[in-house]
Amino acid sequence: QVQLVESGGGLVQAGGSLRLSCAASGRTFSSDTMGWFRQAPGKEREFVAAIRWSGTIDYADSVKGRFTISRDNAKNTVYLRMNSLKPEDTAIYYCAARTGGLSTWSVEYNYWGQGTQVTVSS
């Protein structure tokens, strides 16, 4: 059974930092694309960042220069380092995985975690 489990969310003041982790189990994702999405109340789920097995990375414009995605294939884990957080970053953050290349479309991801809440206070 494939599982993606996020951790590291919480409450932080604007300008602060958090690091999210996503641990995968049930299969090896070292050859897949891992991504992060987020969903704020009343809004659609949106792409945040993705990293391919080769190291190719893509970011949403709204987080470029502030967020960093990375992965440790040996640990089957992907990370999202979030700096200079803003209140508009408040959302549930989801880890996702897909077989294939980078994609910003949530429908193209096959596996999802349960999400972790990130709240940024002003």
TORKOL-4160 file (C-alpha; in steps of 0.2 Angstrom, whole numbers, padded with zeros to 4 digits, m for minus):
122
<pt num="1" X="0000" Y="0000" Z="0000"/>
<pt num="2" X="0007" Y="0017" Z="m0005"/>
<pt num="3" X="0007" Y="0030" Z="0008"/>
<pt num="4" X="0013" Y="0048" Z="0008"/>
<pt num="5" X="0014" Y="0056" Z="0025"/>
<pt num="6" X="0017" Y="0075" Z="0027"/>
<pt num="7" X="0024" Y="0083" Z="0043"/>
<pt num="8" X="0032" Y="0099" Z="0048"/>
<pt num="9" X="0017" Y="0111" Z="0047"/>
<pt num="10" X="0012" Y="0123" Z="0060"/>
<pt num="11" X="0009" Y="0141" Z="0065"/>
<pt num="12" X="0022" Y="0154" Z="0061"/>
<pt num="13" X="0023" Y="0173" Z="0060"/>
<pt num="14" X="0025" Y="0182" Z="0044"/>
<pt num="15" X="0043" Y="0182" Z="0038"/>
<pt num="16" X="0046" Y="0165" Z="0047"/>
<pt num="17" X="0051" Y="0148" Z="0040"/>
<pt num="18" X="0045" Y="0130" Z="0040"/>
<pt num="19" X="0051" Y="0114" Z="0033"/>
<pt num="20" X="0039" Y="0102" Z="0027"/>
<pt num="21" X="0043" Y="0083" Z="0025"/>
<pt num="22" X="0035" Y="0070" Z="0015"/>
<pt num="23" X="0039" Y="0052" Z="0018"/>
<pt num="24" X="0034" Y="0039" Z="0005"/>
<pt num="25" X="0032" Y="0021" Z="0008"/>
<pt num="26" X="0025" Y="0006" Z="m0001"/>
<pt num="27" X="0035" Y="0008" Z="m0016"/>
<pt num="28" X="0051" Y="0018" Z="m0022"/>
<pt num="29" X="0048" Y="0035" Z="m0029"/>
<pt num="30" X="0066" Y="0038" Z="m0034"/>
<pt num="31" X="0061" Y="0037" Z="m0053"/>
<pt num="32" X="0046" Y="0048" Z="m0051"/>
<pt num="33" X="0041" Y="0066" Z="m0049"/>
<pt num="34" X="0037" Y="0072" Z="m0032"/>
<pt num="35" X="0027" Y="0088" Z="m0030"/>
<pt num="36" X="0019" Y="0100" Z="m0017"/>
<pt num="37" X="0002" Y="0107" Z="m0019"/>
<pt num="38" X="m0008" Y="0118" Z="m0007"/>
<pt num="39" X="m0026" Y="0123" Z="m0004"/>
<pt num="40" X="m0033" Y="0138" Z="0005"/>
<pt num="41" X="m0051" Y="0139" Z="0012"/>
<pt num="42" X="m0063" Y="0142" Z="m0002"/>
<pt num="43" X="m0049" Y="0141" Z="m0015"/>
<pt num="44" X="m0044" Y="0127" Z="m0028"/>
<pt num="45" X="m0029" Y="0116" Z="m0025"/>
<pt num="46" X="m0014" Y="0125" Z="m0033"/>
<pt num="47" X="0003" Y="0119" Z="m0038"/>
<pt num="48" X="0018" Y="0124" Z="m0027"/>
<pt num="49" X="0033" Y="0115" Z="m0033"/>
<pt num="50" X="0039" Y="0099" Z="m0040"/>
<pt num="51" X="0055" Y="0089" Z="m0042"/>
<pt num="52" X="0059" Y="0076" Z="m0055"/>
<pt num="53" X="0071" Y="0061" Z="m0051"/>
<pt num="54" X="0084" Y="0069" Z="m0061"/>
<pt num="55" X="0084" Y="0084" Z="m0051"/>
<pt num="56" X="0074" Y="0095" Z="m0063"/>
<pt num="57" X="0063" Y="0108" Z="m0053"/>
<pt num="58" X="0048" Y="0119" Z="m0056"/>
<pt num="59" X="0040" Y="0132" Z="m0044"/>
<pt num="60" X="0025" Y="0142" Z="m0044"/>
<pt num="61" X="0029" Y="0160" Z="m0048"/>
<pt num="62" X="0021" Y="0165" Z="m0031"/>
<pt num="63" X="0034" Y="0155" Z="m0021"/>
<pt num="64" X="0050" Y="0157" Z="m0032"/>
<pt num="65" X="0064" Y="0164" Z="m0022"/>
<pt num="66" X="0056" Y="0159" Z="m0005"/>
<pt num="67" X="0053" Y="0140" Z="m0006"/>
<pt num="68" X="0065" Y="0126" Z="m0010"/>
<pt num="69" X="0060" Y="0109" Z="m0014"/>
<pt num="70" X="0073" Y="0094" Z="m0012"/>
<pt num="71" X="0072" Y="0076" Z="m0011"/>
<pt num="72" X="0082" Y="0062" Z="m0003"/>
<pt num="73" X="0080" Y="0046" Z="m0014"/>
<pt num="74" X="0089" Y="0035" Z="m0001"/>
<pt num="75" X="0076" Y="0040" Z="0012"/>
<pt num="76" X="0061" Y="0041" Z="m0001"/>
<pt num="77" X="0057" Y="0058" Z="0006"/>
<pt num="78" X="0054" Y="0075" Z="m0002"/>
<pt num="79" X="0056" Y="0092" Z="0008"/>
<pt num="80" X="0049" Y="0109" Z="0005"/>
<pt num="81" X="0059" Y="0123" Z="0014"/>
<pt num="82" X="0048" Y="0138" Z="0015"/>
<pt num="83" X="0056" Y="0155" Z="0020"/>
<pt num="84" X="0049" Y="0173" Z="0021"/>
<pt num="85" X="0032" Y="0166" Z="0024"/>
<pt num="86" X="0017" Y="0177" Z="0020"/>
<pt num="87" X="m0001" Y="0176" Z="0027"/>
<pt num="88" X="m0006" Y="0172" Z="0009"/>
<pt num="89" X="0004" Y="0156" Z="0011"/>
<pt num="90" X="m0008" Y="0149" Z="0023"/>
<pt num="91" X="m0016" Y="0133" Z="0017"/>
<pt num="92" X="m0016" Y="0114" Z="0019"/>
<pt num="93" X="0000" Y="0108" Z="0010"/>
<pt num="94" X="m0001" Y="0091" Z="0001"/>
<pt num="95" X="0013" Y="0080" Z="m0005"/>
<pt num="96" X="0010" Y="0071" Z="m0021"/>
<pt num="97" X="0019" Y="0059" Z="m0033"/>
<pt num="98" X="0017" Y="0054" Z="m0051"/>
<pt num="99" X="0026" Y="0042" Z="m0063"/>
<pt num="100" X="0033" Y="0053" Z="m0077"/>
<pt num="101" X="0040" Y="0071" Z="m0079"/>
<pt num="102" X="0036" Y="0087" Z="m0070"/>
<pt num="103" X="0018" Y="0093" Z="m0070"/>
<pt num="104" X="0009" Y="0107" Z="m0062"/>
<pt num="105" X="m0008" Y="0099" Z="m0064"/>
<pt num="106" X="m0015" Y="0090" Z="m0049"/>
<pt num="107" X="m0025" Y="0078" Z="m0059"/>
<pt num="108" X="m0009" Y="0070" Z="m0066"/>
<pt num="109" X="m0003" Y="0065" Z="m0049"/>
<pt num="110" X="m0007" Y="0047" Z="m0044"/>
<pt num="111" X="m0003" Y="0047" Z="m0026"/>
<pt num="112" X="m0007" Y="0060" Z="m0012"/>
<pt num="113" X="m0004" Y="0063" Z="0006"/>
<pt num="114" X="m0017" Y="0068" Z="0019"/>
<pt num="115" X="m0010" Y="0086" Z="0020"/>
<pt num="116" X="m0002" Y="0097" Z="0034"/>
<pt num="117" X="m0009" Y="0113" Z="0039"/>
<pt num="118" X="0002" Y="0129" Z="0038"/>
<pt num="119" X="m0004" Y="0145" Z="0045"/>
<pt num="120" X="0005" Y="0161" Z="0044"/>
<pt num="121" X="0000" Y="0175" Z="0055"/>
<pt num="122" X="0002" Y="0193" Z="0051"/>
